[in-house]
């Protein structure tokens, strides 16, 4: 069966500077996430074949400076679905209190899942980066000025990885973790780039 995806997010090419205040109260739970997946399925089915309905994050962010923040992603979901009567009817049908709550939950699930994927690979990536920095420091073939510049770039890259999970709501993570595999069938985080999806 073909996977269904919400908007594509490339895991290691987007740094989320998370900001903004969430609309939904309390931690996400399995019921909320299950209702979100049901609504997402229906919204995808409804959107398929509509030439006037864009569901691609990449197109929306092409002309923006810097990386998208939590507020950017929340606003994009709101703009994507909040101005269409049929889309908001579907959202309401699945128990969400309007497009604003849907956008908030969508962003929190997306970023929470992203943080879990980063958590899984971060130790190995940090170890590889540390080894690369040691080798660079000990290399006699690279001029000192160039070496310092390259080391600074590596340290900056490590800081970017840390910033990608800043602001994720920790109380959301247990429910997201428990449904991680199901959610990965809805949110493309960059491991299936050849698959069609949102």
Secondary structure as UniProt FT lines:
FT   TURN            11..13
FT   HELIX           30..47
FT   TURN            48..49
FT   TURN            51..52
FT   HELIX           57..61
FT   TURN            62..63
FT   HELIX           70..82
FT   HELIX           85..93
FT   TURN            94..95
FT   HELIX           99..137
FT   TURN            140..141
FT   HELIX           144..163
FT   TURN            164..167
FT   HELIX           170..178
FT   HELIX           180..184
FT   TURN            185..186
FT   TURN            193..194
//
